[in-house]
Amino acid sequence: MATPVMLYIPNLIGYFRVACMVISFYLACGCTSGGPLACDTKNAPWELAIFVYTLNFAGDLVDGYAARAFNQCSKYGSVLDMVTDRTSTAGLCALLALLYPAEAFVYLSLIVLDIFSHWFHVVNAEALAKHHKAEQTSVFLTWYYGCYPLFAYCCVSQEFFYLSRWALRYSPELAMGPLSLAWASRYVFLPGCCMKQVVNVAQWWNAAGQLAEADRVAALASEKPRNPSPARSPSPRRTAKKRA
């Protein structure tokens, strides 16, 4: 039965992440008073919503460690983690599109790029029978995934940029001592977020090229070779006449 795998500790963390994601978006849309059909983002409990979403993000930082520590790595858990990551990012960008209508096209485009890139990337990795973070044919992607500090900075910066934009919509003066959140959002988180989008484009281009090349090779292999008809050897009688 599949039940034991579904109850692995890292997968339980994954379910917790999904619950936090849904609850945070419910709170962010201001559904606490009128329900899901009467959203009011202006009066949403945004502090609580961001806190719950942060729990979702924190779960993403520990589920992998839990899988390795308890020897509970599974394909099911990998898919659960990937889908949760993508839906969380998509939901966050959709929320920002609501909070910043003038920038809605930018955030919707980021959703498209994120899903487009990762779908190609994961399908290509599956076709090559390797993990999506394994060795890449692209020098840029090999460098990106091989340099963990850079990889972590880009991923964390993207999430923190979106979260900071969410908070600044309600409290533009937020700061931690002399450091304002607006300054950190623009000069610390935004560069990493932009680099993450460059990686997304590179992932798509690399995966699309490999998939297309695999299709080309498969098409050539499926073609039946056209062997020319073998030459007929001369008969013994004709050979004897020529010698005579």
N, C-alpha and C positions, 0 to 999 in steps of 0.2 A: 504493500500500500504506500501511497505518496505522503500519508500523514506525518510520519517521522521527519521527513525532509522539510515539510511545510512548518514544522514546529522547531526547527533549528533556532538557536539563540540569535544569530544574525538576521534570520528571517522574521523573528518576533520584533526585533528592532526595526525592521523594514515596515511591518504593520503599524508600529507606533509612529513611524515617520509619515505614513499615509494618513493616519488619523489626525496628526498635528497639522498636516498640510490642509486637509479639508476644513478643520475647525478654524484655522487661521484665516482662510479665505472667507469663510462664513462670517467671522467677526469683522474682517476688513471691509466687507460689502455692507456692513451695518444692518445685518439681518436679525439682530437680537430682539428688536422691538416688533417689526412687522412681518418677520418670516422671510423665506427666500424669494418671495414674489413682491416684496416691498423693500428693496434695498435702499439704503441711505448712507452713502460713503462720507457725507459731511459730518454725521454724528456717530461714526463708527468708533468703537473702543480700540483705536489704532495701537496704543501701547501694548495692550494685551495680545492683539493680533500679531504684532511683530515678535513678541516674546514667544508665542506658541510656534510661529514659523521658525524662529531660531532653534527651538528644540528639534524641529525637523532637520534643519541643517546640521545640528550637532550629532544627530543620529547617523548622518552620512559620514561623519568623521570616525565613528567607532565601529560601524558594522563590519567593515573589512578586517579590522584588527580582531574582532570577536570571531569571525569566520576562520581566521588562521590560528588563533589561540586555542579554539575548541575543535580544530580540524573538521570544520563543518562548511567547507566551501562547496557550492553547488551551482549548477547552471540555473536552476530556479531562482536562487538568491541573487545571482548576477543580473538576471532579467528584471527581477523585482527592484533591485537597486537602480538599474539604468532607467526603467520606466518612471520610477518615483522622481529621479533627478530631472528627467525631461519634463514631466508634468508639473513639477514644482516651479521650474524656471518659466515654463509657458504661462502658468497661472500668475506668477509674479509680474511678468511683463504685461499680461492682460490687465492686471490690476493697475499698473502704472499708466497704461493707456487710458483707463477710466479717470485716474487722478490728474493726468496731464493731457487733456484732449488735444492741445496744440502739437504734442509730440506723439500722438497715437500711432501714426504711420511708422515711426522709428521703432517703437516697441513691438508692433505687429510684425515688422520685418525681422526683428531679432528672433521672434518665435519661429518664423519660417526658416531662417538660416540654421537655428539650433536643431530643429527636428530634421531638416533636409540633410544636414551634415552628418549627424549621428546615425541616422537611418542607413545612409550609404556606408558609413564607416563600419558599423556593426555587421551589416550583411556581408560586406567584403571580408571582414575578419572571420566570419562564420564560414564563408566559402574557402578560405585559406586554412581553416581549422586552427585558429590561434586566437588568443585574447585580444580585445580591441586596443589594449595598451601595450601589446607586445612590440617586438622590433618592427620598424616601419621601413618601407622602401624609400620614403622621402627623407632626405637629410634633415630638413627642418623639423618634421614630426619626430624623428629619432632624437634630435636634440631636445625637443620640447618634453617628450615623455621620459627621456633619460635624465633630465635635470629636475629632480624632484622639487627643489626650492622654487624654480620658475613655474613648474606645473601647479604647485600649491598656491603660489601668489596669484596666478591668473584665475584659478577657480574660485579662491576665496574673494578676490577683488571683485569678480563679477557679482557674486552674491551680495557682498557688502555694498557695492555701488547701488544695486537695486533696492536693498533695504534702506540705505541712507536716503535715497530719493523718496522712498515711501514715507520715512519719518519727517523729512524736510517739508513735505507737502503740508503737514499739520503744524510743525514747529520749526520754522526757518532759522531760529536763533539757537538751536541746540548746540552744545559745546561740552567738551571735557577739559576743564581748566582753560588754558589759553588757546587750545586747539578747537576750532569750530568744526562741526560735522560737515558744513558746506565746503570748507577748505579741504578736508580729508577726502570727501567724495570726489572733488574735482582733480586733485593733484596726487592722491594715493590710490584710490580705487578705480577711477576712470581709465588710467593708462593700462592697468591689468585687464580691465574689462574689454578694452579695445583690442589688446593683444589676443584675448580669448576668441574674439570674432575672426581675427586673422587665422588663428588655428582652425576654427570651424571651416573657413573657406579652404584651407590647405587640406583638411581631412576629406572634404567632399571631392576636391580635385584629385587627390591621390587615390581614393577609393573608386571614384568613377573611372579613372584611367585603368586601374587594375581589373575592374569588372568588365570593361569594354575589351581589354586585351585578352582576358580569359574567354570571352565570347568569340573573339576572332580566332583564337587557337582551336576552340572546340568546333567552330564552323569548318576550318581547314581539315581537322581530323575526321570530320564526318563525311567529307567528300570522298567518293570512290576513286581510287587511282586508275587512270586510263593507261593500261599497259599495252604497248604496241604488240601486234601479232607476231609471234616468233618466226624468224626466217626459215624457209624450207630448205633442208639439206638436199643437195643434188642426188639424184638416183644413181646407183652403181652402174647402170647401163650407159647413161649419158657420160659418166666419167670415163668409162672404158672407151667409148667412141672418140672422145676428145684425145685420149692418149694415142689411139690408133692413127 
